[in-house]
Amino acid sequence: MDDYLARGLAGQEGLALLGRLRVEVPGPYLLAFSRWMCVRARFTEDIVEQAAASGVGQYVILGAGLDSFAYRRGDLLGRLRVFEVDHPATQSWKRRRLAGLGVELPARLVFAPVDFERQTLREGLELAGFDAGQLAVFSWVGVTMYLTLDAIHATLATMARCRPGSRVVLTYNQPPAVLTGSTAQIAAAFAGLAAEMGEPFISRFLPGEIARLLHGHGFAQITDFGQDEARAAYFRGQADVEIAGAQRLVAATLAPASPSSGHSTGQLA
């Protein structure tokens, strides 16, 4: 995973935060956290690459922030239309950063500005030209811990109205009570920093709870992926490598609706 645009996109603010992390977070913890950041990006992009190879033509990045997929993966942009969903102010800031770096906006990239205080995700996607009747992959990484349960349900309900076979990759954070050792210490350090910055963690789940939540919205074929799975997939022969484990990834596929399920398909309305 080589996100060569990350530092430039983050700008001076990013460098300042990195300096603070290096001072306040022990080196081994920061390295373990950084490994997980790389794992979750690689895992998501692997799924998107597989989907594009099978004919999926839409990729929606929810809470896109400074995600750089659309500017690094020109090999996939010929097959994918990428929708970056985020707050209008965040997107404006990002576009200024891209311009400052001399990064051109790909023709198949669509910014979908959504102010959730004024409109729904459904409305934002429709205005951006997203086609719910076509297969899509949704990336929802590094977001759910900041949202209420109601907001999580609402987002999954919007995804569930897409064409069956569409996929979602999301992250969830586990409750502190189930964490031990260095995983607990790393989680506490970063949760504290997030709260200081005005972004406290609100929602946490156990693996079984997130699976039930997804099943309830019509998703199946659920894969739960954490530090042990990451070692096996990406760090072969390094069974003792330290990877932050408080957060986990889930990949799931939208199942066809049954007559009694109440899930509509291919319609965001």
C-alpha positions as a printed Julia matrix, in Angstrom:
269×3 Matrix{Float64}:
   0.0     0.0     0.0
   1.78    3.11   -1.23
  -0.34    6.22   -0.7
   2.26    8.61   -2.06
  -0.24   11.5    -1.99
  -1.14   11.22    1.69
   1.42   13.58    3.2
   0.97   16.22    0.51
  -2.82   16.16    0.82
  -2.63   16.49    4.59
  -0.56   19.65    4.22
   1.01   21.54    7.1
  -1.88   20.62    9.39
  -1.14   16.97    8.75
   2.55   17.38    9.45
   1.74   19.16   12.71
  -0.56   16.32   13.78
   2.09   13.75   12.84
   4.6    15.6    15.0
   2.17   15.56   17.9
   1.53   11.84   17.5
   5.25   11.12   17.52
   5.59   13.01   20.79
   2.48   11.72   22.58
   2.15    8.13   21.32
   4.87    5.53   21.99
   6.69    4.54   18.81
   5.59    0.87   18.77
   1.94    1.91   19.23
   2.15    4.44   16.4
   3.72    1.83   14.12
   1.02   -0.73   14.97
  -1.68    1.87   14.28
  -0.02    2.86   10.98
   0.06   -0.77    9.89
  -3.69   -1.04   10.48
  -4.28    2.15    8.46
  -2.43    0.53    5.56
  -4.25   -2.79    6.0
  -7.72   -1.25    5.91
  -6.91    0.76    2.78
  -5.35   -2.24    1.04
  -8.22   -4.56    2.02
 -10.78   -2.12    0.63
  -8.9    -1.5    -2.6
  -8.43   -5.24   -3.12
 -12.21   -5.69   -3.0
 -12.79   -2.74   -5.34
 -10.23   -4.13   -7.79
 -11.95   -7.53   -7.75
 -15.35   -5.88   -8.24
 -14.14   -3.8   -11.17
 -12.7    -6.92  -12.8
 -16.13   -8.56  -12.55
 -17.91   -5.63  -14.19
 -18.97   -3.43  -11.27
 -18.89    0.16  -12.49
 -19.54    2.35   -9.43
 -17.44    2.97   -6.33
 -18.83    5.18   -3.56
 -16.47    6.46   -0.85
 -18.51    7.62    2.15
 -16.75   10.15    4.35
 -14.05   10.37    1.69
 -11.96   12.96    3.52
  -8.45   12.88    2.07
  -8.86    9.48    0.42
  -6.6     9.42   -2.63
  -7.9     6.33   -4.47
  -9.22    8.26   -7.47
  -5.87   10.02   -7.98
  -3.65    6.95   -7.57
  -5.59    4.16   -9.27
  -5.74    5.28  -12.86
  -5.58    1.58  -13.74
  -9.16    1.22  -12.44
 -10.7     4.57  -13.36
 -11.35    3.4   -16.9
 -13.82    0.86  -15.51
 -15.11    2.68  -12.45
 -17.05    5.83  -11.77
 -15.91    7.05   -8.35
 -18.22    9.06   -6.08
 -16.58   10.89   -3.17
 -19.21   11.72   -0.53
 -18.38   14.26    2.16
 -19.34   17.61    3.65
 -19.13   20.48    1.12
 -16.57   22.39    3.2
 -14.32   19.34    3.48
 -14.49   18.76   -0.25
 -13.67   22.39   -1.02
 -10.62   22.18    1.22
  -9.53   18.94   -0.43
  -9.92   20.36   -3.92
  -7.7    23.29   -2.97
  -5.08   20.86   -1.68
  -5.25   18.83   -4.91
  -4.87   21.97   -7.0
  -1.91   23.05   -4.89
  -0.23   19.72   -5.55
  -0.93   19.93   -9.25
  -3.14   16.83   -9.18
  -5.7    16.76  -11.99
  -9.23   15.58  -11.26
 -10.02   12.37  -13.16
 -12.88   12.56  -15.64
 -14.71    9.68  -13.95
 -14.53   11.18  -10.45
 -17.7    12.77   -9.06
 -17.75   14.89   -5.91
 -21.02   14.32   -4.08
 -21.26   17.06   -1.42
 -23.7    16.11    1.32
 -24.52   18.31    4.31
 -26.36   15.82    6.49
 -28.03   18.63    8.42
 -29.82   19.66    5.21
 -30.12   16.56    3.03
 -29.95   12.78    3.08
 -27.32   10.5     1.61
 -29.94    9.3    -0.87
 -30.53   12.85   -2.11
 -26.82   13.54   -2.39
 -26.15   10.39   -4.39
 -29.08   11.02   -6.72
 -27.92   14.58   -7.42
 -24.44   13.24   -8.19
 -25.81   10.82  -10.78
 -25.39    7.57   -8.87
 -27.42    4.75  -10.45
 -28.95    2.46   -7.81
 -29.96    0.04  -10.55
 -26.31   -0.77  -11.27
 -23.89   -2.67   -9.06
 -21.71   -0.66   -6.72
 -19.11   -0.98   -3.99
 -19.42    1.27   -0.95
 -16.42    2.13    1.2
 -17.37    3.29    4.68
 -14.01    3.23    6.43
 -13.1     5.07    9.62
 -16.58    6.54   10.08
 -19.04    4.43   12.09
 -17.42    5.09   15.47
 -18.3     8.79   15.1
 -21.99    8.18   14.31
 -25.08    7.43   16.35
 -26.78    4.08   15.88
 -29.68    5.83   14.14
 -27.31    7.4    11.62
 -25.66    4.04   10.97
 -29.04    2.41   10.37
 -30.05    5.21    7.99
 -26.89    4.83    5.91
 -27.2     1.05    5.68
 -30.86    1.45    4.69
 -29.82    3.65    1.76
 -27.25    1.09    0.62
 -29.83   -1.68    0.99
 -31.97   -0.05   -1.71
 -29.28   -0.62   -4.3
 -29.01   -3.5    -6.72
 -28.47   -6.91   -5.06
 -24.87   -7.97   -5.38
 -23.61   -4.52   -4.4
 -20.99   -4.64   -1.67
 -19.96   -2.6     1.33
 -16.66   -2.46    3.18
 -16.85   -0.77    6.56
 -14.9    -0.51    9.79
 -16.19   -0.74   13.33
 -14.5    -0.2    16.66
 -14.85   -2.69   19.49
 -15.8    -1.73   23.07
 -12.85   -1.01   25.41
 -14.05   -3.73   27.8
 -13.12   -6.51   25.35
  -9.66   -5.16   24.54
  -6.51   -6.31   26.3
  -2.79   -5.62   26.38
  -1.25   -3.28   23.83
  -4.47   -3.26   21.79
  -6.3    -1.64   24.71
  -3.52    0.87   25.26
  -3.35    1.86   21.59
  -7.13    2.22   21.44
  -7.23    4.4    24.54
  -4.5     6.68   23.2
  -6.2     7.33   19.87
  -9.71    7.57   21.31
  -8.43   10.24   23.69
  -6.83   12.21   20.88
 -10.0    12.01   18.79
 -12.1    13.3    21.7
  -9.68   16.19   22.25
 -10.09   17.15   18.6
 -13.87   17.26   18.96
 -14.57   13.87   17.37
 -15.4    11.5    20.25
 -16.15    7.86   19.55
 -19.89    7.25   19.9
 -20.69    3.76   18.57
 -18.79    0.54   19.15
 -19.74   -3.04   18.32
 -18.8    -6.63   18.96
 -18.34   -8.81   15.84
 -21.68  -10.56   16.37
 -23.48   -7.26   16.81
 -22.19   -5.77   13.56
 -23.09   -8.98   11.71
 -26.67   -8.84   13.03
 -26.9    -5.17   12.06
 -25.87   -5.97    8.49
 -28.15   -9.0     8.27
 -31.02   -6.79    9.4
 -30.5    -4.58    6.35
 -30.34   -7.45    3.89
 -26.6    -8.04    3.7
 -25.07  -11.51    3.59
 -21.71  -13.16    2.8
 -20.22  -11.24    5.71
 -16.44  -11.34    6.16
 -15.01  -10.01    9.42
 -11.33   -9.07    9.14
  -9.01   -8.06   11.97
  -5.38   -8.18   13.01
  -5.06  -11.98   12.84
  -6.56  -12.09    9.34
  -4.33   -9.17    8.32
  -1.2   -11.04    9.39
  -2.25  -14.07    7.36
  -3.16  -12.02    4.27
  -0.51   -9.32    4.2
   2.28  -10.24    6.63
   2.98  -13.87    5.8
   5.83  -15.27    7.87
   5.51  -12.45   10.41
   3.12  -13.98   12.91
   4.37  -11.7    15.7
   4.07   -8.39   13.84
   2.13   -5.87   15.94
  -1.04   -4.49   14.31
  -3.57   -2.34   16.14
  -6.63   -4.51   16.76
  -9.38   -2.36   18.3
 -10.89   -1.64   14.9
 -12.03   -4.34   12.49
 -13.12   -4.46    8.87
 -16.29   -6.02    7.49
 -17.11   -6.81    3.88
 -20.69   -7.78    3.02
 -22.82   -8.3    -0.08
 -26.4    -7.15   -0.54
 -28.59  -10.24   -0.95
 -31.61  -10.43   -3.26
 -34.77   -9.29   -1.51
 -37.23  -11.91   -0.39
 -40.97  -11.18   -0.73
 -41.28  -10.79    3.04
 -38.09   -8.83    3.68
 -39.43   -5.41    2.8
 -36.16   -4.45    1.1
 -36.56   -2.72   -2.22
 -33.86   -3.13   -4.83
 -32.34   -0.78   -7.36
 -34.33    2.21   -6.1
 -33.06    4.92   -3.82
 -36.45    6.61   -3.65
